[in-house]
Amino acid sequence: MRRGAVVLDRVGAGLLILAGLVLVAGGMLWWTASAGIDGVERTRRVDNRLVEAADQIRYLDEVLTHSSARFALTGDPRWQTRYDRAVTQLDSAIATSRRLGGHAATGPLDAVAQANQRLIVLEARIFRLGAAGRLAEAQQTMLGEYEVQNQIYHAGLVEFVDGQERASAASMSSQQHTLVINRWIAVGLVVVLLAAVTSLGRLHRRQAALLDAQSDQLTDAAMTDALTGLANRRAAVAMLDSLVRAAERGRPGTVMFIDLDGFKAVNDTFGHATGDDVLIEAARRLHIVVEGEGEVARLGGDEFLVLLDGDLEQASHVAQACLDAVGNPFPVRAATVRLSASIGLATAGADSAQSLLQDADFAAAWAKEHGKSQIQHFDASMRQLILDRHHAENNLRDALAAGQLEVYYQPILRIGNDARQEPRVIGAEALIRWRHPDGNLIPPDKFIPTAEASWLIVDIGRLVLDRACQQLAIWTGAGLDLHLSVNISGRHLVHADLVGDLHTVLTTHQVDPTRLTIEVTETHLLGDLDRASAVLTQVRALGIRVALDDFTTGYSTLTHLTTLPADIIKIDRSFVAAITHEREHLLVEFLQRLADLSGMQTIAEGVETAQQLALLAKLGCHTVQGFLFNPALHPDQFLDYANASQVDVFK
């Protein structure tokens, strides 16, 4: 668009320049016409003055000749007076002719002037002879030499006057010829410039039409999603405005916010190119479902917006059709991807477009948090709950940035077959705590769910890994032979670079990987079991052990035990707490025997009583942790506890 505008600006500038040139040419035409006429008029005036000067010279010459002759005959002094006055007038007339005639008159006038001087000498002699009364001699001079010089003078004077007339005629002709040429040149220039202006005008119109077409194309591009061809977020906002205005006039309308479930795993597993193919196909399916009943737009990422003319009941049917369309398998290369969608519905009222979009987004977020693959109608209570969650998430993010999260360590102990034997500290589990600015510790159950619902859990996991490995290096340097366990979220395991993060902390703190254990919760692996298994295999290849946390609380425990690469089973605290009951007692015994047969270790969590400890020892579970021994401790407290409780932890 900018390029077209530049071209159009240049054409417009060219038109302005040519218009200026037309004005200049018109001015030149007027000037040459007026100047030419003035030139001709000036030439005419000069010629008239030259003619007048020539006539005066002829007249004065006759006056001089007549005065000289009469004085020679009569000797009357009045003729001499007339003669003297005529001489003065003749000199002035000759000077005027010289000035008006220019260089062309100099030659003839020089000859006339010389003859005139000789005549003046002869006339002076005639006047002297007349004054002396010698009139006969004066007449003889008059008819002799004076007559000869007078003829020379007259011949030069005639030549001068004729030359002046010829020069005047030539000048007049030249002036008129120049005037005609200048007029034709000016007319030709005006014609050429007008033709150029006309051509540029046509070019300007074509460029303007092209620019309008380009502007329309750019407008379409600005309102269209480049990947899917659907309306984009900008267009969706405009459609939302229209929907809100229609609702104000009493026309029902509904907004549907669609968030694809599990799409990030497609990108992580198959790559972004495959992810784009899935988005294109999802957009195609949604367009087919919605066509004729509303508009569909892509807001960005894996989020879509559907705008429908109709009430909530009609929109619910369309939403179900969209849910079914997205739920159908997506064939990608040699695999098949299955997705679902969390859909939020909001009815257009007197709210703004932004608040309507936010309401639908809240409903979709509620659907995703409460099981996914479902449709949720917006309710005002959702807004406050989700805003509270966002507020909590922001507070947690600020706490993470401010260094308020601390790592504490709960001892893991080894017991003998006889529970009366003194347990030995063999390791610890790293647990996160939030040190509030008021000095109080916030327990993890107050903020970990918030972190799990966002990507903050990955940042927290990296923080705990780094702090734990740093602490393990310190304890190892102090001579303690300990193992350290760190909890890893499902997001970190499946959707982030866990293996890279582990390699970084091991290298940074020079920690023996065999001393590190990562704990993963079974329920967190179900979203993408194949991906989780592949990552855990890479983790074990580094020498790090894998523990399945909260074991027996999942859905397909025995199947997972045979498919997931793991070294340790952590028996959940809920079964340890009820181990005195026959059912739980048999289950723990079964798990212990299964672990022994699989070559795996068991760790019982949540041991709080001596009776529980005795039963675990009897069943063969010799590694435990719980409040019976100690809660999670500050690193300095843990070191004191390890030193005071026993000495076998030292090498």
C-alpha positions in Angstrom: 0.0 0.0 0.0 2.8 2.4 0.8 4.4 1.7 -2.6 1.2 2.5 -4.4 0.7 5.7 -2.3 4.3 6.8 -3.3 3.5 6.2 -7.0 0.3 8.1 -6.7 2.0 10.9 -4.8 4.7 11.1 -7.6 2.0 11.3 -10.3 0.2 14.0 -8.3 3.5 15.9 -8.0 4.1 15.5 -11.7 0.6 16.9 -12.4 1.3 19.9 -10.2 4.7 20.5 -11.9 3.1 20.3 -15.4 0.3 22.6 -14.3 2.9 25.0 -13.2 4.6 24.7 -16.5 1.4 25.4 -18.3 1.0 28.5 -16.3 4.5 29.5 -17.1 4.0 28.8 -20.8 0.8 30.9 -20.8 2.7 33.7 -19.1 5.4 33.4 -21.7 2.8 33.5 -24.4 1.3 36.6 -22.9 4.7 38.2 -22.3 6.0 37.5 -25.8 2.8 38.8 -27.3 2.9 42.0 -25.3 6.7 42.4 -25.5 6.6 41.8 -29.2 3.9 44.4 -29.7 5.8 46.8 -27.5 9.0 46.1 -29.5 7.2 46.8 -32.7 5.7 50.0 -31.3 9.1 51.1 -30.0 10.7 50.5 -33.4 7.9 52.4 -35.0 8.4 55.4 -32.7 12.2 55.4 -33.3 11.6 55.2 -37.1 9.3 58.1 -36.9 11.8 60.2 -35.0 14.5 59.2 -37.5 12.3 60.4 -40.3 11.5 63.6 -38.5 15.2 64.1 -37.9 16.0 63.5 -41.6 13.3 65.9 -42.7 14.6 68.5 -40.3 18.2 68.0 -41.6 17.0 68.5 -45.1 15.0 71.6 -44.1 17.9 73.2 -42.2 20.3 72.4 -45.0 18.0 74.4 -47.3 17.8 77.2 -44.7 21.6 77.4 -44.6 22.0 77.3 -48.3 19.2 80.0 -48.8 20.6 82.2 -46.0 24.1 82.1 -47.5 22.9 82.9 -51.0 20.6 85.8 -49.8 23.4 87.2 -47.7 25.8 87.0 -50.7 23.3 89.0 -52.9 22.1 91.5 -50.3 24.6 91.6 -47.5 21.7 91.9 -45.1 22.9 90.8 -41.6 19.5 89.3 -40.8 20.3 86.4 -43.2 23.5 85.8 -41.2 21.5 85.6 -38.0 19.1 83.1 -39.5 22.1 81.2 -40.8 23.7 81.0 -37.3 20.4 79.7 -35.7 20.0 77.1 -38.4 23.6 75.8 -37.9 22.9 75.2 -34.2 19.6 73.4 -35.0 21.4 71.3 -37.7 24.1 70.1 -35.3 21.3 69.0 -32.8 19.4 67.2 -35.6 22.6 65.3 -36.7 23.3 64.3 -33.1 19.8 63.0 -32.7 20.2 60.9 -35.9 23.4 59.5 -34.6 21.8 58.4 -31.3 18.7 56.9 -32.9 20.5 55.3 -35.8 23.3 53.6 -33.9 26.5 52.4 -35.5 24.9 51.9 -38.9 24.6 55.7 -39.2 28.1 56.6 -38.3 29.8 56.2 -41.7 27.4 58.3 -43.8 27.1 60.9 -41.1 30.9 61.2 -41.0 31.0 62.1 -44.7 28.1 64.5 -44.2 29.8 66.1 -41.3 33.0 66.6 -43.2 31.2 68.1 -46.2 29.2 70.2 -43.7 32.4 71.6 -42.2 33.8 72.6 -45.5 30.5 74.3 -46.4 30.6 76.1 -43.1 34.1 77.4 -43.9 32.9 78.5 -47.4 29.8 80.1 -45.9 31.9 82.0 -43.4 34.1 83.4 -46.3 30.9 84.4 -48.2 29.7 86.2 -45.1 33.0 88.0 -44.7 33.0 89.1 -48.4 29.4 90.2 -48.1 30.2 92.2 -44.9 33.1 93.9 -46.8 30.8 94.8 -49.6 32.5 92.4 -52.0 29.3 90.9 -53.1 30.6 89.9 -56.6 33.3 87.8 -55.0 30.8 86.3 -52.5 28.5 85.2 -55.4 31.4 83.8 -57.3 32.4 81.7 -54.3 28.7 80.7 -53.9 28.5 79.4 -57.4 31.9 77.8 -57.5 33.5 75.8 -54.8 30.5 76.1 -52.5 28.3 74.5 -55.1 30.7 71.5 -55.3 30.8 70.9 -51.6 27.1 71.4 -51.3 26.5 68.6 -53.8 28.8 66.3 -51.8 26.9 67.2 -48.6 23.5 66.5 -50.2 24.7 63.1 -51.6 25.9 62.0 -48.1 22.7 63.3 -46.5 20.5 61.4 -48.9 22.6 58.2 -48.4 22.2 58.6 -44.6 18.5 59.2 -44.7 18.0 56.3 -47.1 20.1 54.0 -44.9 18.1 55.0 -41.9 14.8 54.2 -43.6 16.1 50.8 -44.8 17.4 50.0 -41.3 14.1 51.0 -39.8 12.2 48.8 -42.3 14.5 45.8 -41.6 14.2 46.3 -37.8 10.4 46.4 -38.1 10.4 43.3 -40.2 12.7 41.5 -37.7 10.5 42.5 -34.8 7.4 41.2 -36.5 9.1 37.9 -37.5 10.4 37.4 -34.0 6.9 38.1 -32.6 5.3 35.5 -34.9 8.0 32.8 -34.0 7.6 33.5 -30.2 3.9 33.1 -30.5 4.1 29.8 -32.3 6.7 28.5 -29.8 4.6 29.4 -26.8 1.5 27.9 -28.4 3.4 24.7 -29.2 4.7 24.5 -25.6 1.2 25.0 -24.2 -0.1 22.2 -26.5 2.7 19.8 -25.5 2.2 20.5 -21.8 -1.6 20.2 -22.1 -1.1 16.8 -23.7 1.3 15.8 -20.9 -1.2 16.9 -18.3 -3.9 14.9 -20.0 -1.6 11.8 -20.1 -0.6 12.2 -16.5 -4.3 12.7 -15.6 -5.1 9.3 -17.2 -2.1 7.7 -15.4 -3.3 9.3 -12.1 -6.7 7.8 -12.5 -5.3 4.4 -13.3 -2.9 4.6 -10.4 -5.8 5.7 -8.1 -7.9 2.7 -9.3 -4.9 0.4 -8.7 -4.3 1.9 -5.3 -8.0 1.4 -4.4 -7.8 -2.2 -5.5 -4.6 -2.7 -3.4 -6.2 -1.0 -0.5 -9.2 -3.4 -0.7 -6.8 -6.4 -0.9 -4.8 -5.1 2.1 -8.0 -4.5 4.1 -9.1 -8.1 3.3 -5.6 -9.4 4.3 -5.7 -7.3 7.5 -9.1 -9.0 8.4 -8.2 -12.6 7.4 -6.2 -15.2 9.3 -3.2 -16.1 7.0 -3.1 -19.8 8.1 -6.8 -20.8 8.0 -8.4 -18.2 5.7 -11.0 -17.5 8.5 -11.7 -14.0 9.8 -8.9 -13.0 12.3 -9.1 -11.5 15.7 -9.4 -8.0 14.3 -12.4 -9.0 12.2 -13.9 -10.9 15.1 -13.8 -7.8 17.3 -15.7 -5.9 14.6 -18.3 -8.7 14.3 -18.6 -8.7 18.1 -19.4 -4.9 18.0 -22.1 -5.6 15.4 -23.5 -8.4 17.5 -23.6 -6.2 20.6 -25.4 -3.4 18.6 -27.9 -5.9 17.3 -28.5 -7.1 20.8 -29.2 -3.6 22.0 -32.0 -3.4 19.3 -33.5 -6.6 20.7 -32.0 -9.1 18.2 -30.6 -12.2 20.1 -27.0 -13.3 19.5 -24.6 -15.7 21.1 -20.8 -16.0 21.2 -19.0 -19.4 21.3 -15.4 -19.5 22.4 -13.6 -22.7 21.3 -10.3 -23.8 22.9 -8.8 -27.0 21.5 -7.7 -29.5 24.1 -4.4 -31.2 23.7 -3.2 -29.2 20.7 0.1 -28.3 22.3 1.0 -32.0 22.4 0.5 -32.2 18.7 3.1 -29.4 18.1 5.5 -31.0 20.6 5.2 -34.5 19.2 4.8 -34.0 15.5 6.2 -30.4 15.0 4.6 -27.1 14.1 4.1 -27.9 10.5 1.8 -30.8 11.5 0.2 -28.5 14.1 -0.6 -26.0 11.3 -2.2 -28.8 9.2 -4.4 -29.8 12.2 -5.5 -26.1 12.7 -6.4 -25.8 9.0 -8.5 -28.9 9.1 -10.1 -27.9 12.4 -11.0 -24.5 10.9 -12.4 -26.2 7.8 -14.7 -28.4 10.0 -15.9 -25.5 12.1 -16.6 -23.5 9.0 -18.7 -26.3 7.5 -20.7 -26.7 10.8 -21.3 -22.9 11.3 -21.9 -22.0 7.6 -25.3 -20.5 7.1 -25.9 -20.0 10.8 -23.1 -17.6 11.8 -19.5 -16.6 11.4 -16.3 -18.3 12.6 -13.0 -16.6 13.3 -9.6 -17.7 14.6 -8.4 -15.6 17.5 -4.9 -17.1 17.5 -3.1 -20.3 18.4 -5.7 -23.0 19.0 -8.6 -20.6 19.9 -11.6 -20.0 17.7 -14.6 -17.8 18.0 -18.1 -18.4 16.6 -20.7 -15.7 16.4 -24.3 -16.8 16.0 -27.6 -15.0 15.4 -29.9 -16.8 17.8 -30.6 -17.6 21.4 -28.6 -19.9 23.8 -30.6 -23.0 23.0 -29.9 -22.7 19.2 -26.2 -22.0 20.0 -26.0 -25.1 22.2 -27.0 -27.3 19.2 -24.3 -25.7 17.0 -21.8 -26.0 19.9 -22.4 -29.7 20.2 -21.9 -30.1 16.4 -18.6 -28.2 16.7 -17.6 -30.5 19.6 -18.4 -33.6 17.5 -16.5 -32.2 14.5 -13.4 -31.5 16.5 -13.6 -34.8 18.2 -13.3 -36.8 15.0 -9.7 -38.1 14.4 -7.2 -35.9 12.5 -5.0 -38.0 10.2 -1.5 -36.6 10.2 1.2 -38.4 8.2 1.6 -41.9 9.6 -0.4 -41.2 12.8 -3.9 -40.2 13.9 -4.4 -37.3 16.3 -7.4 -37.1 18.5 -8.4 -33.7 20.0 -11.3 -32.4 21.9 -12.6 -28.9 22.6 -13.6 -26.8 25.6 -16.4 -24.5 24.5 -17.8 -21.5 26.3 -21.1 -19.8 25.4 -22.1 -16.3 26.3 -25.3 -14.4 25.3 -24.9 -10.9 23.8 -26.5 -8.2 25.9 -25.8 -4.6 26.6 -22.1 -5.3 27.4 -19.2 -4.2 25.2 -17.6 -6.5 22.6 -14.6 -7.0 24.9 -16.6 -8.0 27.9 -18.7 -10.4 25.8 -15.5 -12.0 24.4 -14.2 -12.2 28.0 -17.4 -13.9 29.3 -17.2 -16.6 26.6 -13.5 -17.0 27.4 -14.3 -17.5 31.1 -16.9 -20.1 30.2 -14.4 -22.0 28.0 -11.7 -21.8 30.7 -14.2 -23.2 33.2 -15.0 -26.1 30.9 -11.3 -26.8 30.4 -10.6 -26.8 34.1 -13.5 -29.1 34.9 -12.7 -32.0 32.6 -12.4 -30.6 29.1 -14.4 -31.8 26.1 -17.5 -30.1 27.2 -19.8 -27.1 26.7 -20.2 -24.5 29.4 -22.7 -21.7 29.5 -21.3 -18.5 31.1 -22.5 -17.7 34.6 -21.6 -14.5 36.4 -20.0 -16.5 39.3 -17.4 -17.8 36.9 -16.0 -14.3 36.3 -15.1 -13.8 40.0 -13.7 -17.3 40.4 -11.5 -17.0 37.3 -10.4 -13.5 38.2 -9.5 -14.8 41.6 -7.4 -17.5 39.9 -5.7 -14.9 37.7 -5.0 -12.8 40.8 -3.5 -15.7 42.6 -1.5 -16.6 39.5 -0.1 -13.1 39.3 0.8 -13.1 43.0 2.6 -16.4 42.6 4.4 -15.1 39.5 5.5 -12.0 41.5 6.6 -14.2 44.4 8.7 -16.4 42.0 10.3 -13.2 40.6 11.0 -11.8 44.1 12.7 -15.0 45.3 10.0 -15.7 47.9 9.8 -19.4 47.0 12.1 -21.6 49.2 13.0 -25.3 49.1 12.7 -27.4 52.2 13.7 -31.1 52.6 11.7 -33.9 54.2 14.0 -36.8 55.4 13.7 -40.2 53.7 14.8 -43.0 56.1 15.8 -46.6 55.9 14.4 -49.0 58.5 15.3 -52.5 59.3 13.2 -55.6 59.6 12.7 -54.7 63.3 10.9 -51.4 63.6 12.7 -50.9 67.0 16.0 -50.4 65.1 17.1 -46.8 64.7 16.2 -45.6 61.2 19.0 -44.2 59.0 18.6 -41.0 56.9 19.4 -42.0 53.3 18.0 -39.1 51.5 15.4 -36.3 51.2 12.5 -35.1 49.1 12.7 -31.5 48.0 9.5 -29.6 48.7 8.6 -26.0 47.7 7.4 -23.5 50.3 6.2 -19.9 49.8 7.7 -17.4 52.3 5.2 -14.6 52.4 6.5 -11.1 53.0 4.9 -11.2 56.5 7.3 -14.0 57.4 4.7 -16.9 57.4 5.2 -20.0 55.2 2.4 -20.8 52.8 2.0 -24.6 52.4 2.1 -26.0 48.8 -1.5 -27.1 48.7 -2.4 -23.4 48.8 -0.5 -22.4 45.6 0.6 -25.5 43.7 -2.9 -26.0 42.1 -2.7 -22.5 40.8 0.8 -23.2 39.4 -0.4 -26.5 37.9 -3.1 -24.7 36.0 -0.5 -22.5 34.3 3.0 -22.7 33.0 4.3 -21.4 36.3 4.6 -25.0 37.5 7.4 -25.5 34.9 9.3 -22.5 36.2 8.8 -23.7 39.8 10.0 -27.1 38.8 13.2 -25.6 37.3 13.8 -23.6 40.4 13.4 -26.6 42.7 15.7 -28.7 40.5 18.4 -26.0 40.5 18.2 -25.4 44.3 18.1 -29.1 45.1 21.1 -30.0 43.0 23.0 -27.0 44.5 22.1 -28.3 48.0 23.0 -31.9 47.1 26.4 -30.7 45.9 26.9 -28.9 49.2 25.9 -32.0 51.3 28.1 -34.3 49.1 31.0 -31.9 49.6 30.4 -32.1 53.4 30.7 -35.9 53.2 27.0 -36.9 53.3 26.0 -39.9 51.3 22.4 -38.9 50.3 19.9 -39.2 47.5 17.6 -36.4 46.7 14.1 -36.6 45.1 12.4 -33.7 43.2 8.8 -33.6 42.1 8.2 -32.9 38.3 4.9 -31.8 36.9 3.2 -33.4 34.0 3.6 -30.2 32.0 7.3 -30.1 32.6 7.6 -33.8 31.7 5.5 -33.8 28.5 5.5 -30.3 27.2 8.8 -28.8 28.2 12.5 -29.7 27.8 12.9 -31.7 31.0 15.9 -33.7 29.8 17.7 -30.5 28.8 16.9 -28.9 32.2 18.3 -31.9 34.0 21.5 -31.9 31.9 21.9 -28.2 32.7 21.6 -28.5 36.5 23.8 -31.7 36.7 26.5 -29.9 34.7 26.2 -26.6 36.6 26.4 -28.1 40.1 28.6 -31.2 39.2 26.1 -33.6 40.8 26.3 -37.4 40.4 23.1 -38.2 38.5 22.7 -41.5 40.3 22.0 -39.5 43.5 19.0 -37.7 41.9 15.5 -39.0 41.6 12.6 -37.3 39.9 9.1 -38.1 41.1 6.1 -38.0 38.7 2.5 -38.4 39.6 0.7 -41.2 37.7 -2.4 -39.1 37.0 -0.2 -36.4 35.3 1.0 -38.9 32.7 -2.3 -40.0 31.3 -2.7 -37.1 28.9 0.1 -38.4 26.8 1.4 -41.7 28.0 3.6 -42.4 25.0 5.4 -39.0 25.2 5.8 -39.4 29.0 7.3 -42.9 28.6 9.8 -41.7 25.9 11.0 -38.7 28.1 11.3 -40.9 31.2 13.5 -43.4 29.2 15.8 -40.5 28.3 15.9 -39.4 31.9 17.0 -42.8 33.1 19.6 -42.9 30.3 21.2 -39.9 32.2 21.6 -42.2 35.3 18.7 -40.5 37.1 16.2 -42.7 38.9 12.4 -42.3 38.3 9.8 -42.7 41.1 6.0 -43.0 40.5 4.4 -40.8 43.1 1.1 -41.3 44.8 1.0 -44.8 43.4 -2.3 -46.8 43.4 -4.4 -43.5 43.2 -4.4 -43.6 39.3 -6.6 -45.4 36.8 -4.6 -48.2 35.3 -1.9 -48.7 37.9 -0.8 -52.3 37.0 -0.7 -51.5 33.2 1.4 -48.4 33.8 3.8 -50.3 36.0 4.6 -52.5 33.1 4.8 -49.8 30.5 6.4 -46.8 32.3 10.2 -46.9 32.9 10.4 -46.5 36.7 12.7 -47.5 39.5 10.7 -46.6 42.6 7.0 -46.9 43.6 5.9 -44.4 46.3 2.9 -45.8 48.2 0.4 -43.1 48.7 -0.2 -41.7 52.2 -3.9 -42.5 52.0 -3.1 -46.3 52.0 -0.5 -45.9 54.6 -2.9 -44.0 56.9 -5.4 -47.0 56.6 -2.9 -49.8 56.7 -4.5 -51.2 59.8 -7.5 -52.0 57.8 -7.5 -55.4 56.1 -8.2 -54.1 52.6 -5.4 -51.5 52.6 -3.1 -53.8 54.4 -3.5 -56.5 51.6 -3.1 -53.8 48.9 0.2 -52.5 50.4 1.4 -56.1 50.8 0.5 -56.9 47.2 2.3 -53.8 45.9 5.4 -54.6 47.9 5.5 -58.1 46.5 4.9 -56.8 42.9 7.7 -54.3 43.4 10.1 -57.1 44.6 9.2 -59.2 41.6 9.8 -56.2 39.3 13.1 -55.3 40.9 11.7 -52.0 42.0 12.0 -50.2 45.4 9.1 -48.9 47.4 8.9 -45.8 49.6 5.9 -45.3 51.9 4.7 -41.7 52.3 2.9 -40.1 55.2 4.1 -42.4 58.0 2.8 -40.8 61.2 2.5 -43.6 63.8 4.8 -46.3 65.2 2.1 -48.9 64.4 2.1 -47.9 60.7 6.0 -48.1 60.7 5.9 -51.6 62.3 3.4 -52.9 59.8 5.4 -51.5 56.9 8.6 -53.1 58.2 6.7 -56.4 58.6 5.5 -56.2 55.0 9.1 -55.6 53.7 8.8 -51.8 52.9 12.0 -50.5 54.4 12.1 -46.9 53.1 9.7 -44.4 54.6 9.1 -40.7 55.2 6.5 -38.8 57.2 5.7 -36.7 60.2 6.6 -39.6 62.5 10.2 -38.5 61.9 10.1 -34.9 60.7 8.2 -32.6 58.4 10.1 -30.7 55.7 13.1 -28.9 57.1 15.1 -25.9 56.2 18.5 -27.0 54.7 20.4 -26.1 57.9 17.8 -27.9 60.1 18.0 -30.9 57.9 21.8 -31.1 58.2 21.5 -30.8 62.0 18.9 -33.5 62.0 21.0 -35.9 59.9 24.1 -35.3 62.0 22.2 -35.8 65.3 20.0 -38.8 64.3 22.7 -41.3 63.2 26.2 -41.5 61.8 25.7 -44.1 59.1 25.0 -41.5 56.5 28.6 -40.5 56.4 31.0 -42.2 54.1 
